Amino acid sequence: MAPRPSRPRWLPRCRANWPGLAVIVICIVLWELYSRTLGSHFESIASAAQTFQALKALLFEGPLLAQLLHTLTVSMIGWLVASALGFAMGLAIGVWRPVWTYTMASIEVLRSIPSISFVPIALLIFGFSLQTELVIVIYVSQWPVLLGTAGGIRSVPGDLLEVARSFRLSRSATIFKVILPAALPSIIVGFRLALTLSISLAVVAEMVGNPAGLGFGIVFSQQAVQPAQAFAYLVVIGLLGWGMNFVLVAIAGRVFRGYGPIV
């Protein structure tokens, strides 16, 4: 019997979530049944078959690829910048008590402001442009990383810090060898939440602040009274979010043990 080929080391370990995938299939079937029965009287509700047919047309004949690339670029750039800023500020807040004392009240106020309220301000400053999208995405997406990093660091058990003191580790060694590894689950959750926010905010900014990307595609479909196309764009946005989250968790699974993608 020939030995099974070994899995390439660069390929992430995947655990298929079959019950979750089955629920998706069931939802699609129910969607199709509803659109053909009770929802048949509503012209604004496209069936699953019509949606996937519109998706095929957008993919091969329409501007879907260019719009997808635009939204993906804005989301990734915004997420990377927001993650870097949020991690740096969260690290400072979590490690140094004075920074926590003097900044947390302001942070709680700023992060409580609805993200959509910054769209008019960004439009006044940058106009209908890529900068408007990036400002909105970066500003809002940094908060989950900041709070996840700061909260994870401050919740590190005191016993671990006592062990670091007993080994006479330096301040920097304690941070990078004890505190950050212990806070890693909370930090990665912050990264994942920020990634989801970056996609959502990019789409919102495209709908109201920049005529480009998947968000503008939804608005255009609505104005053209083409519900199947609008639903198709929603499907693409969902798949984009799932794919980006899968890649992030796969990378985390390769770098840190205990994290593996579930598809």
C-alpha positions as CSV (number, residue, x, y, z in Angstrom):
1,M,0.0,0.0,0.0
2,A,1.5,3.3,-1.1
3,P,2.0,5.8,1.7
4,R,-0.3,8.8,1.8
5,P,1.4,12.0,0.5
6,S,2.4,14.3,3.4
7,R,0.7,17.6,3.7
8,P,2.9,20.6,2.7
9,R,4.2,22.4,5.8
10,W,3.1,25.8,4.5
11,L,-0.5,24.5,4.1
12,P,-2.6,25.4,7.2
13,R,-4.5,22.6,9.1
14,C,-8.2,22.9,8.4
15,R,-11.0,21.4,10.5
16,A,-14.2,21.3,8.5
17,N,-17.2,22.6,10.4
18,W,-19.7,20.3,8.7
19,P,-22.7,21.2,10.9
20,G,-22.1,24.9,10.2
21,L,-21.8,24.2,6.4
22,A,-25.0,22.2,6.5
23,V,-26.8,25.1,8.2
24,I,-25.7,27.4,5.3
25,V,-27.0,24.9,2.7
26,I,-30.3,24.6,4.6
27,C,-30.6,28.4,4.8
28,I,-30.1,28.7,1.0
29,V,-32.8,26.0,0.4
30,L,-35.2,27.8,2.7
31,W,-34.4,31.1,1.0
32,E,-35.3,29.6,-2.4
33,L,-38.5,28.0,-1.1
34,Y,-39.6,31.2,0.5
35,S,-38.9,33.3,-2.6
36,R,-41.0,30.8,-4.7
37,T,-43.9,30.6,-2.3
38,L,-44.7,33.3,0.3
39,G,-42.1,35.8,-1.1
40,S,-43.2,35.5,-4.7
41,H,-45.5,38.5,-4.3
42,F,-42.6,40.8,-3.4
43,E,-40.6,41.9,-6.5
44,S,-37.8,43.2,-4.3
45,I,-36.9,39.8,-2.9
46,A,-34.7,37.8,-5.3
47,S,-34.5,34.1,-5.1
48,A,-31.3,32.2,-4.4
49,A,-31.2,31.0,-8.0
50,Q,-31.7,34.6,-9.4
51,T,-29.0,35.8,-7.0
52,F,-26.4,33.3,-8.1
53,Q,-27.3,33.9,-11.8
54,A,-26.8,37.7,-11.2
55,L,-23.5,36.9,-9.4
56,K,-22.3,34.9,-12.4
57,A,-23.2,37.8,-14.7
58,L,-21.4,40.3,-12.5
59,L,-18.4,38.1,-12.4
60,F,-17.9,37.4,-16.1
61,E,-19.6,40.5,-17.7
62,G,-19.8,43.2,-15.0
63,P,-17.4,45.3,-12.8
64,L,-17.4,42.8,-9.9
65,L,-13.7,42.0,-9.9
66,A,-12.6,45.7,-10.0
67,Q,-15.1,46.5,-7.2
68,L,-14.0,43.6,-5.2
69,L,-10.3,44.6,-5.6
70,H,-11.1,48.1,-4.4
71,T,-13.0,47.0,-1.3
72,L,-10.3,44.4,-0.5
73,T,-7.5,46.9,-0.9
74,V,-9.2,49.5,1.4
75,S,-10.1,46.9,4.0
76,M,-6.6,45.4,4.1
77,I,-4.8,48.7,4.2
78,G,-7.2,50.1,6.8
79,W,-7.0,47.0,8.9
80,L,-3.2,46.8,8.9
81,V,-2.8,50.4,9.9
82,A,-5.6,50.2,12.5
83,S,-4.1,47.0,13.9
84,A,-0.6,48.5,14.2
85,L,-2.0,51.7,15.9
86,G,-4.4,49.7,18.2
87,F,-1.7,47.2,19.3
88,A,0.9,50.0,20.0
89,M,-1.6,52.0,22.1
90,G,-3.0,48.9,23.8
91,L,0.4,47.8,24.7
92,A,1.3,51.2,26.3
93,I,-2.1,51.3,28.1
94,G,-1.8,47.8,29.4
95,V,1.8,47.9,30.5
96,W,2.1,51.3,32.0
97,R,-0.4,52.2,34.7
98,P,-0.1,56.0,34.2
99,V,-1.0,55.7,30.6
100,W,-4.1,53.7,31.5
101,T,-5.1,56.3,34.2
102,Y,-4.9,59.3,31.9
103,T,-6.3,57.9,28.7
104,M,-9.0,55.4,29.3
105,A,-11.7,58.0,30.1
106,S,-11.0,59.7,26.8
107,I,-10.9,56.4,24.9
108,E,-14.3,55.3,26.3
109,V,-15.8,58.6,25.1
110,L,-14.3,58.4,21.6
111,R,-15.1,54.8,20.9
112,S,-18.7,55.3,21.9
113,I,-19.3,57.8,19.1
114,P,-21.2,56.0,16.3
115,S,-18.8,55.3,13.4
116,I,-21.3,56.5,10.7
117,S,-21.3,59.9,12.3
118,F,-17.7,60.4,11.0
119,V,-18.7,60.0,7.4
120,P,-20.0,63.6,6.9
121,I,-16.9,65.0,8.6
122,A,-14.5,62.9,6.5
123,L,-16.4,64.0,3.4
124,L,-16.0,67.6,4.3
125,I,-12.3,67.2,4.8
126,F,-11.4,64.7,2.0
127,G,-14.4,64.7,-0.3
128,F,-15.5,61.6,-2.2
129,S,-12.1,59.9,-2.2
130,L,-10.2,56.9,-1.1
131,Q,-8.9,58.9,1.9
132,T,-12.4,59.1,3.2
133,E,-12.8,55.4,3.3
134,L,-9.4,54.8,4.9
135,V,-10.0,57.4,7.7
136,I,-13.3,55.9,8.6
137,V,-11.9,52.3,8.5
138,I,-8.8,53.1,10.5
139,Y,-10.4,55.2,13.2
140,V,-13.1,52.7,14.0
141,S,-11.2,49.4,13.5
142,Q,-8.4,50.3,15.9
143,W,-10.7,50.1,19.0
144,P,-11.1,46.3,19.1
145,V,-7.4,45.8,18.8
146,L,-6.6,48.5,21.4
147,L,-9.1,47.2,24.0
148,G,-8.2,43.5,23.3
149,T,-4.5,44.2,23.8
150,A,-4.9,46.4,26.8
151,G,-7.5,44.1,28.4
152,G,-5.5,41.0,27.7
153,I,-2.4,42.4,29.2
154,R,-4.1,43.7,32.3
155,S,-5.8,40.3,32.9
156,V,-2.5,38.4,32.9
157,P,-2.4,36.3,36.1
158,G,-0.2,37.7,38.8
159,D,1.4,34.3,39.3
160,L,3.1,34.6,35.9
161,L,4.5,37.9,36.8
162,E,5.8,36.5,40.0
163,V,7.6,33.8,38.0
164,A,9.1,36.4,35.8
165,R,10.4,38.3,38.9
166,S,11.8,35.1,40.4
167,F,13.8,34.5,37.2
168,R,14.9,38.1,37.3
169,L,13.7,38.8,33.8
170,S,14.2,42.4,32.5
171,R,11.2,44.6,31.8
172,S,11.3,44.0,28.1
173,A,11.8,40.2,28.5
174,T,8.8,40.1,30.8
175,I,6.7,41.9,28.3
176,F,7.7,39.8,25.2
177,K,8.2,36.4,26.9
178,V,5.4,36.4,29.6
179,I,2.8,39.2,29.2
180,L,2.2,39.1,25.4
181,P,2.1,35.3,25.1
182,A,-0.5,35.2,27.9
183,A,-2.5,38.0,26.4
184,L,-2.4,36.5,22.9
185,P,-5.9,35.0,22.7
186,S,-7.4,38.4,23.6
187,I,-5.2,40.2,21.1
188,I,-6.1,37.8,18.2
189,V,-9.8,38.2,19.0
190,G,-9.2,42.0,18.7
191,F,-7.5,41.5,15.3
192,R,-10.4,39.4,14.0
193,L,-13.1,41.9,15.2
194,A,-11.1,44.7,13.6
195,L,-11.0,42.8,10.3
196,T,-14.7,42.4,10.3
197,L,-15.2,46.0,11.1
198,S,-12.8,47.1,8.3
199,I,-14.8,45.3,5.7
200,S,-18.2,46.6,7.0
201,L,-16.9,50.2,7.3
202,A,-15.3,50.1,3.8
203,V,-18.7,49.0,2.4
204,V,-20.5,51.7,4.3
205,A,-18.1,54.4,3.2
206,E,-18.4,53.3,-0.4
207,M,-22.2,53.5,-0.1
208,V,-22.3,57.1,1.1
209,G,-18.8,58.5,0.7
210,N,-17.0,57.2,-2.3
211,P,-18.7,55.9,-5.5
212,A,-16.5,52.8,-5.9
213,G,-16.3,49.2,-4.6
214,L,-18.9,46.7,-3.5
215,G,-20.8,49.2,-1.4
216,F,-21.4,51.4,-4.5
217,G,-22.4,48.3,-6.4
218,I,-25.2,47.7,-3.9
219,V,-26.4,51.3,-4.1
220,F,-26.3,51.2,-8.0
221,S,-28.3,48.0,-8.0
222,Q,-30.9,49.5,-5.7
223,Q,-31.2,52.6,-7.8
224,A,-31.5,50.4,-11.0
225,V,-34.2,48.3,-9.2
226,Q,-32.2,45.1,-9.7
227,P,-32.6,43.2,-6.4
228,A,-30.8,40.1,-7.6
229,Q,-27.7,42.1,-8.2
230,A,-28.0,43.7,-4.7
231,F,-28.3,40.2,-3.1
232,A,-25.3,39.0,-5.2
233,Y,-23.2,41.9,-3.8
234,L,-24.2,40.9,-0.3
235,V,-23.1,37.3,-1.0
236,V,-19.7,38.5,-2.3
237,I,-19.3,40.7,0.8
238,G,-20.0,37.8,3.1
239,L,-17.6,35.5,1.2
240,L,-14.9,38.3,1.4
241,G,-15.3,38.5,5.1
242,W,-15.1,34.8,5.5
243,G,-12.1,34.5,3.3
244,M,-10.1,37.2,5.0
245,N,-10.9,35.8,8.4
246,F,-9.9,32.3,7.2
247,V,-6.5,33.7,6.0
248,L,-6.0,35.5,9.3
249,V,-6.7,32.5,11.5
250,A,-4.6,30.3,9.2
251,I,-1.6,32.6,9.6
252,A,-2.2,32.7,13.4
253,G,-2.3,28.9,13.3
254,R,1.0,28.7,11.6
255,V,2.7,31.2,13.9
256,F,1.1,30.3,17.2
257,R,0.1,26.8,18.2
258,G,-3.5,26.3,19.1
259,Y,-5.1,28.4,16.4
260,G,-6.4,26.7,13.3
261,P,-9.0,27.7,10.7
262,I,-12.4,26.1,10.9
263,V,-14.2,26.2,7.5
